[in-house]
Amino acid sequence: MSNARHRSARHARRAPGQQADSTSFSTDIVASLVVFLVALPLCIGVAAASGVPVALGIISGIIGGLVVGFLPGSNLQVSGPAAGLAALVLEFVGAHGLALLGPVVLASGLIQMALGALRMGRLFQSISLAVVQGMLAGIGLPLILSQTYALTDSKQLGSALKNIAGLPDLMTAVLAEPHKRAALVFGALSLALCFLWKKVPAPLGKVPAPLIAVLLGSVIASLSGFDVKRVEVGNLLGAVHFAGPSEFAGLADPEVITMVITFAVIASAESLFSAAAVDKMHDGPRTQYNAELFSQGVGNTLCGLLGSLPMTAVIARSAANVQAGARTKVSRILHGGWLLGFGLLLPGLLGLIPVAVLAGILVHAGWKLFDPPAFPKMWRTDRGEGIVMIITTLAIMVANLLEGVVAGLAVAIVLVALRMSRITVHKTSDRGTVRLEMHGNATFLRLPRLIEALESVANERRVQVDLTRVHHLDLACRSQVEEWAEQRRKAGAEEVQVLLPGAEPLADAPVRPSEQVADTAEFEVPIPGPRRPQDVRPPAGPGRYDHAGVPEHGYATQVPVHVQQHAAPPHYYPYSHGIAPEAANWTPEDDRAAQAYWEGTQR
């Protein structure tokens, strides 16, 4: 009887955990369906925008779910073909052909795996926020421009600048051709739904806006008989292409190598930036960045092997996954299964979708990447960072993504260097001696400011340049100060004194003539007077000391001392009223006391 009660209690204790596991699994299944409904139109739209068969976009989405979904890194982040790489893929395929896309994506994946194995995932988090936002804007704006042509069933012209130049002709063509106007209606409807759907109340508002746009556009296009372009769907297995030796030989082309690096860097950055954003949306396990980078590399290697589109972690699908209540990896794995089943069993339904509807969805995605309000916000927060953001975006528009990001990073580094090189100059005058005191970091970037400060006291007879409060003095600035001081002495200045960093500051000490020697910092060291009789012996010659042997003025007079840099601490010799320091009865004990004082000032 007692055993029965024990078994009943044990089962009762297990029940809450079992119920929690069951609830979590059912929630993950529902989340996987939501992610699938978001991912399907995006896979199709990104493939169409990239100028490749739609099936290749679906294959990348399947790999992102069924392969990357199993791998470590982030539990809730969802991967698939990225809108941010669509413009790059379109440009590359147009220049080099679809057959070379697979080897490029494969090589990019191998680079990502190497970066992950070398534990360089965190490196992408050290990139300036202004560069990141500028990069996203530089991806989003060309995407908007390219899909503007797709909104009207027109062929885009190529680069972002060419697409901008062609907009007047596009408007003329739309006004002249009825089928382009019809496509624009579908595209505008899709775009409006994506922007306004968030205002629809629950539970209808929880349905993904891209899915509503695709369903509504497909139904209207089928019933109305409008003459608009539809998605052309091929067989998933038939779209797979295994590259041969001739395609891999194309990797020797410098332009192709550049594209490999570009794909690897952008795919890695976008995936890890997405991971950081997703981590802020939930309170579960945090992303393991190196493992996530390696997993993304595995996915891209497999995508390249099959000849499909490059993949990244996608914030739209990941956010939908979190908002749908996903708890584990099950949701993102299952979403890949739904994509596989739909692509194999129901490919005919995809042929009902108007291309303009997908273009509207991608314009909305590009707008979120571009994020125009971010520019004035960044400008108000920090104008320097705002300039970095604008330069990054414009450089991507004019050149390409990789060169634009490099340009943004270069400007950001220069900005940081300028800010870290700030130097403040204080000029004072006391009893005929002009003192120039500097604070901050004196680097070659601030050399003009340093020269200007030195020239402002060039006509003074007695000058003290105090650099003891300069945190960093580089070789260029130090050489400039030393040359200036030497020139002033040769010009007949009564005294010129330079105090280099590391010296004891002379706040109120009298200034004495001194002479600068090569590789030597010359300054005067204030020495607090001895306070005990045993600390000093009265000199052999005449002088006025109190009963303890301390000079009447209460401190040992300053003595000019040449201090060889990196040399041992100097000896100090007290003297007063014309008595030479050698005349003092100075002992080794006093030497040690002076050395202890010196070491204390250097801490």
C-alpha positions in Angstrom: 0.0 0.0 0.0 2.8 2.3 0.9 4.6 1.5 -2.4 1.4 2.4 -4.3 1.2 5.8 -2.5 4.9 6.4 -3.3 4.4 5.7 -7.0 1.4 7.9 -7.0 3.3 10.8 -5.4 6.2 10.3 -7.8 3.9 10.5 -10.8 2.2 13.5 -9.3 5.6 15.2 -9.0 6.5 14.4 -12.6 3.2 15.7 -14.0 4.0 19.5 -13.9 7.2 18.9 -15.8 5.5 16.7 -18.4 2.8 19.3 -18.8 5.4 22.0 -19.3 7.3 20.0 -21.9 4.0 19.2 -23.7 3.0 22.9 -23.7 6.4 24.0 -24.9 6.3 21.4 -27.7 2.9 22.5 -28.9 3.9 26.1 -28.7 6.9 25.4 -30.8 4.8 23.7 -33.4 2.5 26.7 -33.7 5.5 29.0 -33.9 7.0 26.9 -36.7 3.8 27.4 -38.8 4.0 31.1 -38.2 7.7 31.3 -39.2 6.9 29.1 -42.3 4.2 31.5 -43.4 6.6 34.5 -43.0 9.5 32.6 -44.6 7.7 31.3 -47.7 7.0 34.7 -49.4 10.4 36.0 -48.4 12.2 33.0 -49.9 10.3 33.4 -53.1 10.8 37.2 -53.1 14.5 37.2 -52.4 15.1 34.6 -55.2 13.1 36.7 -57.6 15.0 39.9 -56.6 18.3 38.0 -56.9 17.5 37.0 -60.5 17.7 33.2 -59.8 15.0 30.5 -60.0 12.5 30.6 -57.1 13.4 27.1 -56.1 16.9 28.2 -55.1 15.4 30.5 -52.5 13.3 27.8 -51.0 16.3 25.4 -50.9 18.2 27.9 -48.9 15.3 28.3 -46.5 15.1 24.5 -46.1 18.8 24.3 -45.3 18.4 27.1 -42.8 15.8 25.2 -41.0 16.7 21.5 -41.2 20.4 21.9 -41.0 21.3 25.1 -39.3 18.3 24.7 -37.0 19.9 21.6 -35.4 23.3 23.3 -34.9 24.5 25.2 -31.8 24.6 29.0 -31.6 21.2 30.6 -31.1 18.1 28.6 -30.2 15.5 31.0 -31.6 17.2 32.6 -34.5 15.9 31.5 -38.0 18.1 31.4 -41.1 17.3 31.6 -44.8 18.0 33.6 -47.9 18.6 37.2 -47.0 17.1 40.3 -48.7 20.3 42.2 -47.8 22.3 40.0 -50.3 19.8 40.1 -53.1 21.3 43.1 -54.9 24.8 41.6 -54.7 23.7 38.2 -56.0 21.8 39.9 -58.9 24.9 41.8 -59.8 27.2 38.8 -59.5 24.9 36.4 -61.5 24.5 39.0 -64.2 28.3 39.4 -64.6 29.5 35.8 -64.0 26.5 33.5 -64.5 24.5 31.3 -62.2 26.8 28.4 -62.4 29.6 30.2 -60.5 27.2 31.2 -57.6 27.6 27.8 -55.9 31.4 27.8 -55.6 31.3 31.4 -54.3 28.7 30.6 -51.6 30.6 27.5 -50.7 33.9 29.3 -50.3 32.1 32.0 -48.2 30.8 29.3 -46.0 34.2 27.8 -45.4 35.5 31.3 -44.5 32.7 31.6 -41.9 33.5 28.2 -40.5 37.2 29.2 -40.2 36.2 32.5 -38.4 34.0 30.6 -36.0 36.7 28.0 -35.3 39.2 30.8 -34.6 36.7 32.3 -32.1 36.3 35.5 -34.0 32.5 35.8 -33.7 32.8 38.5 -31.0 34.9 40.6 -33.4 31.8 41.6 -35.3 30.3 43.1 -32.2 33.2 45.7 -32.0 32.1 47.4 -35.2 30.8 51.0 -34.8 27.0 51.2 -34.5 27.1 54.0 -37.1 28.9 51.8 -39.5 26.3 49.0 -38.9 23.4 51.2 -39.4 25.0 52.8 -42.4 25.6 49.3 -43.8 22.0 48.3 -43.3 20.8 51.5 -44.9 23.2 50.9 -47.8 21.6 47.5 -48.3 18.1 48.7 -47.9 18.1 51.6 -50.3 19.4 49.7 -53.3 16.9 47.0 -52.5 14.1 49.5 -52.6 15.3 51.0 -55.9 15.6 47.6 -57.6 12.2 46.4 -56.4 10.6 49.7 -57.6 11.1 48.4 -61.1 9.6 45.0 -60.1 6.6 46.8 -58.7 5.7 47.6 -62.3 6.8 44.4 -64.0 9.8 46.2 -65.4 13.4 45.1 -65.6 15.8 46.9 -63.3 18.9 48.6 -64.8 21.6 47.2 -62.5 23.4 49.4 -59.9 21.7 51.7 -57.5 22.9 54.8 -59.4 21.6 53.4 -62.7 18.3 52.6 -61.2 18.0 56.2 -59.8 18.8 57.6 -63.2 16.2 55.4 -64.9 13.3 56.4 -62.6 12.0 59.2 -65.0 11.8 56.7 -67.9 10.1 54.2 -65.6 7.4 56.7 -64.8 6.8 57.4 -68.4 6.5 53.6 -69.2 4.0 53.1 -66.4 1.8 55.9 -67.7 2.0 54.5 -71.2 1.4 50.8 -70.6 -1.7 49.4 -68.9 -0.2 46.1 -67.7 2.5 48.1 -65.9 -0.2 50.1 -64.2 -2.0 47.0 -63.2 1.2 45.5 -61.7 1.7 48.8 -59.8 -1.7 48.4 -58.2 -0.9 45.0 -56.9 2.5 46.1 -55.7 1.1 49.2 -54.0 -1.6 47.0 -52.3 1.0 44.6 -51.0 3.2 47.5 -49.7 0.3 49.2 -48.0 -0.7 46.0 -46.3 2.8 45.5 -44.9 2.9 49.0 -43.5 -0.6 49.1 -42.1 -1.2 45.5 -41.0 0.3 46.1 -37.6 -2.6 48.4 -36.8 -5.1 45.6 -37.3 -6.4 44.4 -33.9 -5.8 40.8 -32.7 -6.4 38.0 -33.4 -6.4 38.9 -37.1 -3.4 41.2 -36.7 -1.2 38.3 -35.5 -1.3 36.7 -39.0 1.9 37.7 -40.8 1.4 40.7 -43.2 3.4 39.1 -46.1 1.1 36.0 -46.0 -2.0 38.2 -46.2 -0.5 40.2 -49.1 0.4 37.0 -51.0 -3.0 35.4 -50.5 -5.0 38.5 -51.2 -2.9 39.4 -54.3 -3.0 35.9 -55.7 -6.8 35.7 -55.3 -7.5 39.1 -56.9 -5.1 38.4 -59.7 -6.7 35.0 -60.4 -10.3 36.2 -60.3 -9.9 39.5 -62.1 -7.7 38.2 -64.9 -5.2 41.0 -64.8 -2.3 40.6 -67.1 0.6 40.7 -64.6 3.7 38.6 -64.3 3.5 35.5 -62.0 6.1 33.6 -60.2 7.7 30.9 -62.3 8.3 27.8 -60.2 10.6 25.0 -61.1 11.2 21.6 -59.6 13.2 21.7 -56.3 15.4 18.7 -57.2 15.8 20.0 -60.8 17.1 23.3 -59.5 20.0 21.7 -57.6 23.3 22.2 -59.4 26.6 20.6 -58.3 29.5 22.7 -59.5 32.2 21.0 -61.5 36.0 21.7 -61.8 35.5 24.4 -64.4 33.2 26.4 -62.1 35.6 26.1 -59.1 38.4 27.2 -61.4 36.6 30.6 -61.6 37.5 31.2 -58.0 40.9 32.3 -59.2 39.4 35.5 -60.6 40.2 38.4 -58.3 36.7 39.8 -58.8 35.2 36.5 -57.7 37.5 36.4 -54.7 36.3 39.8 -53.7 32.8 38.7 -53.9 33.6 35.6 -51.8 35.0 37.9 -49.0 32.1 40.2 -49.4 29.5 37.4 -49.0 31.4 36.0 -46.0 31.7 39.3 -44.2 28.2 40.6 -44.8 26.5 37.3 -44.1 28.5 36.9 -40.9 27.8 40.5 -39.8 24.1 40.3 -40.6 23.7 37.0 -38.8 25.5 38.1 -35.6 23.8 41.5 -35.6 20.5 39.7 -35.9 21.5 37.4 -33.0 22.2 40.4 -30.8 18.8 41.8 -31.6 17.0 38.5 -31.0 18.7 38.1 -27.6 17.0 41.3 -26.5 13.6 39.9 -27.3 13.6 36.9 -25.0 15.0 35.9 -21.6 16.2 32.4 -22.6 19.7 31.2 -23.3 22.0 33.8 -25.0 23.6 33.3 -28.4 27.0 31.6 -28.5 28.5 33.8 -31.2 31.4 31.7 -32.3 29.2 28.6 -32.5 26.6 30.6 -34.4 29.1 31.9 -36.9 30.4 28.3 -37.5 26.8 27.0 -37.9 26.1 29.7 -40.5 29.2 28.7 -42.3 28.0 25.1 -42.4 24.7 26.2 -43.9 26.4 28.3 -46.5 28.8 25.6 -47.4 25.9 23.2 -48.0 24.0 26.0 -49.9 27.0 26.4 -52.2 27.3 22.7 -52.7 23.7 22.6 -54.0 24.1 25.8 -56.0 21.5 27.8 -54.1 21.4 31.3 -52.6 23.6 32.4 -49.7 21.9 32.4 -46.4 22.0 34.5 -43.2 20.0 34.7 -40.0 17.0 36.8 -40.8 15.6 39.2 -38.2 12.1 39.1 -39.7 11.7 35.4 -39.3 13.5 35.3 -36.0 11.3 38.0 -34.5 8.2 36.2 -35.7 9.5 33.0 -34.1 10.1 34.8 -30.7 6.7 36.6 -30.9 4.9 33.4 -31.6 6.2 32.0 -28.3 8.9 29.6 -29.5 10.9 28.0 -26.6 13.4 25.7 -28.3 15.0 24.9 -31.6 12.0 22.7 -32.6 10.2 25.7 -34.2 13.0 26.7 -36.5 13.7 23.1 -37.5 10.0 22.4 -38.2 9.7 25.5 -40.4 12.3 24.0 -42.7 10.2 20.8 -42.8 7.1 22.8 -43.8 9.1 24.5 -46.6 10.3 21.2 -47.9 6.9 19.7 -47.9 5.3 22.7 -49.6 8.0 22.9 -52.2 7.7 19.2 -53.1 4.0 18.7 -52.9 2.4 22.1 -53.7 4.7 23.9 -56.1 1.8 24.8 -58.5 0.3 27.2 -55.9 3.4 29.4 -56.1 2.7 30.1 -59.8 -0.4 32.0 -58.8 1.6 34.7 -56.9 2.1 38.0 -58.8 5.7 39.2 -58.9 4.6 42.7 -58.0 3.1 41.5 -54.7 6.5 40.0 -53.8 8.2 43.3 -54.8 5.9 45.2 -52.5 7.0 42.9 -49.6 10.6 43.4 -50.4 10.3 47.2 -50.7 8.9 47.1 -47.1 11.8 44.9 -46.0 14.2 47.4 -47.7 12.5 50.3 -46.0 13.0 48.7 -42.6 16.7 48.2 -43.4 17.1 51.8 -44.7 15.2 53.2 -41.6 15.2 56.9 -42.6 14.4 58.2 -39.0 17.7 56.6 -37.8 19.7 59.3 -39.7 18.3 62.4 -37.9 18.3 60.5 -34.6 22.0 59.6 -35.0 22.8 63.2 -36.0 21.1 64.6 -32.9 22.8 62.0 -30.7 26.3 62.4 -32.1 27.1 64.4 -35.3 30.4 62.7 -35.8 28.7 59.3 -35.8 26.0 60.7 -38.0 28.7 61.6 -40.6 30.1 58.1 -40.4 26.6 56.6 -41.0 26.0 58.9 -44.0 29.4 58.2 -45.6 29.0 54.5 -45.2 25.6 54.6 -46.9 26.7 56.8 -49.7 29.9 54.8 -50.3 27.9 51.6 -50.6 25.6 53.3 -53.1 28.4 54.6 -55.2 30.8 51.7 -55.0 29.7 48.4 -53.5 28.9 46.9 -50.1 32.4 45.8 -49.1 34.1 49.0 -50.1 31.4 51.1 -48.5 31.8 49.2 -45.1 35.6 49.6 -45.3 35.2 53.3 -46.0 32.8 53.7 -43.0 35.2 51.8 -40.7 38.1 54.1 -41.9 36.1 57.2 -41.1 35.0 55.8 -37.8 38.6 55.0 -36.8 39.8 58.5 -37.8 36.9 60.0 -35.7 37.9 57.9 -32.7 41.6 58.9 -33.1 40.7 62.6 -33.3 38.5 62.3 -30.2 41.2 60.4 -28.3 43.8 63.0 -29.3 42.1 66.0 -27.7 44.6 68.3 -26.1 43.9 71.4 -23.9 46.3 74.2 -23.6 46.4 76.6 -20.6 48.6 79.7 -20.8 49.6 81.7 -17.7 52.2 84.3 -16.9 53.9 85.0 -13.5 56.7 87.4 -12.8 58.0 87.5 -16.4 57.7 83.7 -16.9 55.1 82.4 -19.3 53.9 78.9 -18.6 52.3 76.7 -21.2 50.5 73.7 -19.6 48.9 71.0 -21.7 46.4 68.2 -20.8 45.1 65.3 -22.9 46.8 63.2 -25.6 49.3 64.8 -27.9 49.4 62.7 -31.1 50.4 63.7 -34.7 46.7 64.4 -35.4 46.9 67.3 -33.0 50.3 68.5 -34.2 48.9 71.7 -35.8 47.3 72.6 -32.4 50.6 72.0 -30.6 52.6 74.1 -33.1 50.0 76.9 -32.7 50.4 76.9 -29.0 54.2 76.9 -29.1 54.2 79.8 -31.7 52.0 81.8 -29.3 54.9 82.1 -26.9 57.7 82.2 -29.4 58.6 85.9 -28.5 58.7 85.4 -24.8 62.1 85.5 -23.0 61.3 83.0 -20.2 59.1 80.0 -21.1 58.1 76.9 -19.3 56.3 74.1 -21.3 54.6 71.7 -18.9 53.7 68.4 -20.5 53.6 66.4 -17.3 49.8 66.1 -17.5 49.8 64.8 -21.0 48.7 61.2 -21.0 50.3 60.2 -24.3 53.0 62.2 -26.2 53.9 60.5 -29.4 57.3 60.9 -31.2 56.0 63.5 -33.7 54.8 65.9 -31.0 57.8 65.3 -28.7 60.2 66.0 -31.6 58.4 69.2 -32.4 58.6 70.4 -28.8 62.3 69.6 -28.5 63.1 71.2 -31.9 61.2 74.3 -30.9 62.9 74.5 -27.5 66.4 74.2 -29.1 65.5 76.9 -31.7 64.4 79.3 -28.9 67.6 78.7 -27.0 69.7 79.4 -30.1 67.7 82.5 -30.7 68.8 83.9 -27.4 65.9 83.2 -25.1 66.8 83.8 -21.4 65.4 80.4 -20.4 63.4 77.7 -21.9 62.2 74.8 -19.8 60.4 71.6 -21.0 58.8 69.2 -18.6 58.0 65.9 -20.3 55.4 63.3 -19.2 56.5 61.4 -16.1 58.2 64.3 -14.5 56.9 65.8 -11.2 54.6 68.8 -12.1 55.9 72.2 -11.0 52.8 73.9 -9.9 54.3 76.7 -7.9 58.1 76.1 -8.1 60.4 78.9 -9.3 61.6 78.4 -12.8 65.4 78.2 -13.4 67.4 78.3 -16.6 68.0 74.9 -18.0 69.4 73.3 -21.0 67.9 70.5 -23.1 70.2 67.7 -24.0 69.7 64.8 -26.4 67.5 61.9 -25.1 67.3 63.7 -21.7 64.4 65.3 -19.9 65.7 68.1 -17.8 63.5 69.5 -15.0 63.7 70.6 -11.4 62.5 68.3 -8.7 60.9 69.7 -5.5 62.1 67.9 -2.4 60.2 68.1 0.8 62.5 69.1 3.6 63.6 66.6 6.2 61.5 66.6 9.4 63.8 64.5 11.6 67.4 65.4 12.9 68.8 62.2 11.5 67.5 62.9 8.0 70.1 65.6 7.3 73.6 66.6 8.6 74.5 70.3 8.8 77.0 71.2 6.1 80.6 71.8 6.9 80.5 75.4 5.8 78.4 78.3 7.2 74.7 78.3 6.9 71.5 78.9 8.9 69.8 75.7 10.2 67.5 75.2 13.1 68.2 72.9 16.1 67.2 69.8 14.0 69.5 70.7 11.1 66.6 71.8 8.9 67.1 74.9 6.8 65.0 77.8 8.1 62.8 77.9 4.9 61.5 74.5 5.8 62.4 72.6 2.6 65.5 71.7 0.7 66.1 74.1 -2.2 65.4 72.7 -5.6 68.4 71.6 -7.6 68.4 71.3 -11.4 68.9 67.6 -12.1 69.5 65.9 -15.5 67.4 62.8 -15.5 68.3 60.2 -18.2 65.1 58.5 -19.2 64.8 54.9 -18.0 67.9 55.5 -15.8 68.1 54.9 -12.1 66.6 57.5 -9.8 69.0 60.5 -9.2 70.6 61.5 -6.0 69.3 64.7 -4.3 71.6 67.1 -2.4 70.2 69.7 0.0 71.9 73.1 0.0 71.1 76.6 1.1 72.4 80.1 1.0 75.2 79.4 -1.4 76.5 76.2 0.1 77.3 73.7 -2.6 75.5 70.4 -2.3 78.9 68.5 -2.2 79.6 70.3 1.0 76.7 68.7 2.8 77.4 65.8 5.1 75.3 63.4 2.9 75.2 59.8 3.8 74.0 56.6 2.1 71.0 56.6 4.4 70.0 59.9 3.0 70.5 58.5 -0.5 68.0 55.8 0.3 65.5 58.2 1.8 65.7 60.3 -1.3 65.3 57.3 -3.6 62.2 56.2 -1.6 60.7 59.6 -2.1 61.4 59.5 -5.8 59.8 56.1 -6.2 56.8 57.4 -4.3 56.3 60.2 -6.8 56.3 57.8 -9.7 53.4 55.6 -8.4 
